[in-house]
């Protein structure tokens, strides 16, 4: 029925809303309005927090999407504990994406080139 995305990092600093606040607000909207027929794309939820806090937020959202809403979801994360926890879950299929970074030694990060590798 709908496509929901939570990608990238942005803030509404003039409204007094931090990047973390905006991220959680957008995620809350997704959790409130998605249905079993929705497609949800979430990227690095909980980034910018302490590892334990970020893992807890990401875990709670994944549980709600998988067990509660049961919609199709693509969820990228760098929280290895979350990946380990979900490795045997029949409602979740894990994938891994490798990448190659060129010009990594450059001081200016905008000169780096990232190529995602597909196997």
BELTA-V615390 format. One record per pair of residues at least 12 apart in sequence whose C-alpha atoms are under 10 Angstrom apart, sorted by sequence separation. I is the first residue (numbers start at 1). J is the second residue. D is the distance in Angstrom with one decimal. If there is no record, write none. Layout:
# BELTA-V615390
i/j/d
I/J/D
I/J/D
This chain:
# BELTA-V615390
i/j/d
10/22/7.3
11/23/8.5
30/42/9.7
45/57/7.5
46/58/6.2
62/74/10.0
83/95/9.6
101/113/5.7
102/114/6.4
9/22/8.6
10/23/8.1
45/58/5.8
46/59/9.8
62/75/8.0
100/113/8.2
101/114/4.6
102/115/8.2
9/23/7.6
44/58/8.4
45/59/9.6
61/75/9.8
100/114/5.8
101/115/6.5
8/23/9.0
27/42/8.4
99/114/6.7
100/115/5.2
101/116/8.8
6/22/9.9
7/23/8.8
42/58/9.7
45/61/8.8
99/115/5.5
100/116/6.4
6/23/7.3
58/75/9.2
98/115/8.7
99/116/4.2
100/117/7.2
6/24/9.5
27/45/8.6
58/76/9.9
74/92/9.9
76/94/9.8
98/116/6.0
99/117/5.2
7/26/9.8
42/61/9.8
58/77/8.2
72/91/10.0
73/92/9.2
74/93/9.7
75/94/9.4
76/95/9.2
97/116/6.9
98/117/5.3
99/118/8.6
6/26/6.7
42/62/9.7
59/79/9.5
62/82/9.3
72/92/9.7
74/94/9.6
75/95/9.9
76/96/9.2
97/117/6.7
98/118/7.2
5/26/8.6
6/27/6.8
23/44/10.0
24/45/8.4
58/79/8.5
70/91/8.4
74/95/9.8
76/97/9.7
96/117/10.0
97/118/7.0
98/119/8.7
4/26/9.4
5/27/8.7
23/45/7.5
24/46/8.3
55/77/9.2
59/81/9.5
96/118/9.4
97/119/8.6
4/27/9.3
23/46/8.0
54/77/10.0
55/78/9.2
56/79/9.9
59/82/6.5
63/86/9.8
66/89/9.8
96/119/9.7
6/30/8.4
23/47/9.3
54/78/9.9
55/79/6.2
58/82/7.8
59/83/9.6
62/86/9.5
66/90/9.9
67/91/7.8
4/29/9.1
5/30/8.0
20/45/9.3
40/65/8.7
54/79/8.0
55/80/8.9
66/91/6.3
67/92/10.0
4/30/6.4
20/46/7.6
55/81/7.5
56/82/8.7
59/85/9.0
66/92/7.3
3/30/9.4
4/31/9.6
20/47/8.0
51/78/9.8
52/79/9.3
55/82/6.6
59/86/9.3
19/47/9.6
20/48/7.3
51/79/7.7
63/91/9.8
4/33/9.1
19/48/8.6
20/49/8.1
36/65/8.9
52/81/9.6
63/92/9.9
4/34/7.5
31/61/7.9
35/65/9.2
36/66/9.7
45/75/8.3
47/77/8.9
51/81/9.8
62/92/9.2
2/33/9.2
3/34/8.4
30/61/9.8
34/65/8.8
38/69/9.0
40/71/7.4
41/72/8.8
42/73/7.7
43/74/8.2
44/75/7.5
45/76/7.9
46/77/8.9
47/78/8.8
2/34/7.3
36/68/8.9
37/69/9.0
38/70/9.0
39/71/6.3
40/72/6.4
41/73/5.8
42/74/6.3
43/75/5.9
44/76/5.5
45/77/7.0
46/78/9.8
47/79/9.5
1/34/8.5
2/35/8.3
24/57/9.1
28/61/9.1
31/64/7.6
35/68/9.4
36/69/5.4
37/70/8.4
38/71/5.7
39/72/5.1
40/73/4.6
41/74/4.9
42/75/4.8
43/76/4.9
44/77/4.8
45/78/9.2
46/79/9.3
1/35/7.7
2/36/10.0
3/37/9.3
4/38/7.4
5/39/8.5
6/40/8.2
7/41/7.5
8/42/9.2
9/43/9.5
27/61/8.2
31/65/7.4
35/69/5.8
36/70/5.3
37/71/5.9
38/72/6.7
39/73/5.7
40/74/6.4
41/75/6.0
42/76/6.4
43/77/6.7
44/78/6.8
45/79/9.6
1/36/8.7
2/37/7.4
3/38/5.8
4/39/6.2
5/40/5.9
6/41/6.2
7/42/6.0
8/43/7.0
9/44/9.5
30/65/9.5
34/69/7.2
35/70/7.6
36/71/4.3
37/72/7.6
38/73/8.4
39/74/8.1
40/75/8.1
41/76/8.4
42/77/8.7
43/78/9.7
44/79/8.7
1/37/5.5
2/38/4.9
3/39/4.9
4/40/4.8
5/41/4.7
6/42/4.9
7/43/5.1
8/44/8.3
9/45/10.0
33/69/9.7
34/70/9.5
35/71/6.4
36/72/7.6
1/38/5.3
2/39/6.4
3/40/6.0
4/41/6.2
5/42/6.0
6/43/6.3
7/44/7.8
8/45/9.6
31/68/9.6
32/69/9.6
34/71/7.7
35/72/9.6
1/39/8.0
2/40/8.5
3/41/7.9
4/42/8.4
5/43/8.3
6/44/8.9
7/45/8.7
9/47/9.2
31/69/8.1
6/45/8.2
9/48/9.9
5/73/9.8
3/72/9.9
4/73/9.4
5/74/9.6
6/75/9.6
7/76/9.8
3/73/9.9
